[in-house]
Amino acid sequence: MTLAPDAVRTMFDRIAPVYDLMNRVMTVGLDGRWRRLAAEAVVQPGDAVLDGACGTGDLALAGLKAGAARMTGLDFSERMLERARRKSSQVEWVRGDLLALPFDDGTFDAATVGFGVRNVADLELGLTELRRVLRPGGRLAILEITRPRGILRPFFSVWFDRIVPLLGKVLPGGSAYTYLPASVRRFPDAEALAALMRGGSIVALHTGVAVE
């Protein structure tokens, strides 16, 4: 199941009220730790940092805690941004598209994306845009759900294909989480995403450095 960009935006507007709760449920409360690790992997004190596809802002807040001096959170869902703005006035919250970032080349020292790149219509273009707005030597962290191998595969299938959609249906707007398993299945696995960034587990953290 592939959704058009406008349909994805509408879906995220609809699930914004339950987004944080569903993240906690789907990750058994681990998503906060994963975001902290993603931010700490690339953010250095004094950095200007972009959090793309920021959702309700938790990864951007982790970037602030990691030492970002200027933090920008970008998302194309206004309903998500409304909730992000309630969490912090220290972040510049911007409505925009990851495929056409409204920033000059080399604006940021680091960038993060948490559980967002699998929803963009053109992954390679999204990575190219992130590279464009990073200065040479800038750092990128992508935190994403990925298809597991080995003993985790059966757990993944039961949890994401059956339990998560059922949990979503009991929350207002949460039925949109039936989209999650399909979006994960069509997303590149950890190795393929790493290859795209150059040119497992259920959650993968990929980091990269922008070259000249």
N, C-alpha and C positions, 0 to 999 in steps of 0.2 A: 504494500500500500504506500503510494507516494502522494503527498499532498502538495498542491500549488502553494506558493509563498503566501498569498492572501489567506488561504485556508489555514495554514500553520499559524499565522498571526492571530486569526480569529480564535483558533483553538487555545492559544496561550492566553489571550484576553479572558477567555471563559474559565480557564483553570487557575487563574491568578489567585483567587481566594483560598484555594486548597493546595497551592503549589508547595509551600514550605512543609506542610503536614505530610503530603505525599512523598516528598523527598526523604523525610525522616523515616516513614514507614518502609519505603522501598529499599533503603540502605540499612535498616535496623539501627538507625541513629548514627551511622558512621560518616555521613556526608559532610558534616562540619569538620571532622578531622581531615578528610581528604582535601577539602578546600584549603585548610590551613597548610597542609603539606604542599599543595600546588603553588600557593602564594609564596611560601618560604623558599621554594625551589628556584624562583626567578626574580623575586623582588628584593632589591637592596635599599638600605636607608637612603632617602633623598631622591629616589627614582620618581619619574613621571610614568604612570602605569595606566594602561587601558584594560578594562575587563569587558570583553566583547560578549554579546548575548548574555547580559548580566542577570536577567530575570529579576528576582526580588532583591538582589544585591548582596547576598551572603559572601560570595567570593571577592567582591570589591571591598567589603569590610575586612576580610582576611588580608587583603593587600595593604590596607591602611595599618593594620596591626603589625604587618611585616616590615613597615617602615616607609611606605610610599609617601612622598611629600606632596604629590599631586595625583589624585586618583580620579579616573573617569570611568563611569559605567555606561555602557551603550546597549540598548535593546530596541527591537522594533515593536514591542507590545507596550502600549501606553498603560494598560492595566497593571502589568508587571512593574513598570516604573513608578506608578503611584505608590505601590507598597515599598519599593526600594527607597523612595524619598522619605517615607516615614521612619526609616531606620537610621538615616544619617544625612546631615546637611553638609558634611565635610567632603562628600563625593559630588562631582559634577555629573549629574544624571542626564544623558543625552538620548533622545529617540533617533534611531538610525538603523541602517542596514549593514550587516557584516560584509555584504558583497559590494558595498559602495561606501566605505568609511568616510565620514565627513571631516577628515583631518589631513593636514599636510604630510608629505613624506618626512620620515624621520622624526616624528613628533614625540615618540615614547621610548623610554629606556627598556620597558618590559611590557608584555601583554599576557593576559590569561583568558581562557575560555573554559567554563565548566559546564559540561553536559549540554552543550549548545551546537557544536559544529555538525553533529549528525542531522540537524534540522535545516541546514542551509541547502539551497537548491543546487549549488555548484561548489563542492568542497575545495577543489583546486583554486578556484577564484577567491574563495574566502581566505585560504592560506596565503595567497598572493597579496591580498589586501592587508592582512596582518603583517606580512613581511614589509610591505611598502611603508607602513606608518611607524615601523621600528627603525631606530637609528642603527648604523653599522655596529655590530656587537650586541645589539639588543637581544633580549631573551624572551622566549615564548613558552608558556606551559598550557597544554591542552589536557584537561581531565575529562574522560569520557567512558561510558559503558561500552564494553567490548565483549565479543563472543569468547567464552572460555574454552579451554581444552582440558582433557583428562578428567579427573574426578569431579570437577566443578560443573561439567557440562549438564549432567542430569538435574542438578540443583537449579542451574540457570533456566533450563527449559520449564521446570515446574513453577519456579518463582515468577519469571517474567512473562511466560505464555499463559499462565492460568491464574495464579494468586494475585498478581498486581492488577490485571484488568478487573478482577472481581472486587478488590479493595476500592478501585477507582469508582466503581458503579455505586457504592454506598455513600459517596460524597457528592455534593452539588457540583456539577460540571466535571466531576472526576472520571466520567465515562470516556473522556478523551484519552485516558491512559491505556485504552485498548490500542492506541497508535504506537505506544512505546515499543512493544516487542518487534513490530514490523520495522520501525526505524533503526533498531539495533541490528536486526538481521541484515539489512541492506548496507549498513555502515561498514567500512573496511575494518579488518581485524587489526590488532595492535601492530603487527609487523608491516602491514600494508600502509597504515597511517604513518608509521615511522618513515617508510620509504617516500611517501608523499612529502613529508616535512624535510627530507634530505634533498629534494629536487625540484598461556598466560593466565591473566586473572580476569575477573569479571569487570573490574574497573582498572583502566590504564592511565597513567600519568606520563605524558610525553613532553619533553622539553627540548628546545632548540635555541641556537644562537644565530642571529642574522649576520650574514657575511657581506663583504663589499660587493 
